[in-house]
Amino acid sequence: MIPLHWRGLQDYSSCWESMRAWVDSSAPDQLWAVEHAPVYTQGQAGKPEHLLFAGDIPVVQTDRGGQITYHGPGQLILYPLIDIKAARIGVRDLITALEQSVVDVLAQRGIYASARKRAPGVYVGAAKISSLGLRVRKGRSFHGIALNVDMDLAPFDGINPCGYQSLPMTDARRLGITDLEAFKQAWPRHLMRHLIALGY
């Protein structure tokens, strides 16, 4: 089992710096669960035109994959800090495990969701409920996957989420589920089950 560290509400930049420090260390694998104060994060492939209006929300250029997204309170994020080279887990397999863990935890609460091969993340119908962006350096994975549970979705109107114009965003509350604590308990267990199935 990978130790789970619940890190509470954290500033994005300081959390990102801690992840990079982990990559450069010999620390063991860890799974971080966090929420972030409001922030837009722009991935390495991010195009500036996808930021429509930031207002007073800070924008951070980061080193993960993907385009621009929004993080804020009520969105639960899992950061899998894993030496995938040592564990012999492929990047695509890790992405699938992350996405499927979201599908499973939502199904447990009666919400049908699915992943899309050409558009990473998890969707409920046409709306996106989970965004994903990873980075692997020195064979070690960092960054991760965000699940919208009970949050203010209005800041997503200031961007083209994940580079898609007019992509609707949703969260579990709008689908009838409001218990953030239940997701904190169940979601990491689903992810660990998928990692074990990969031979972790």
Secondary structure, DSSP 8 states (H G I E B T S, - for coil): ---EEEEEEE-HHHHHHHHHHHHTS----EEEEEEE-SEEEE-TT--GGGB---TTS-EEE-SSSSSEEEE-TTEEEEEEEEEHHHHT--HHHHHHHHHHHHHHHHHHTT---EE-TTS-SEEETTEEEEEEEEEEETTEEEEEEEEESS---GGGGGB-GGG-TT--B--TGGGT---HHHHHHHHHHHHHHHHHHTT-
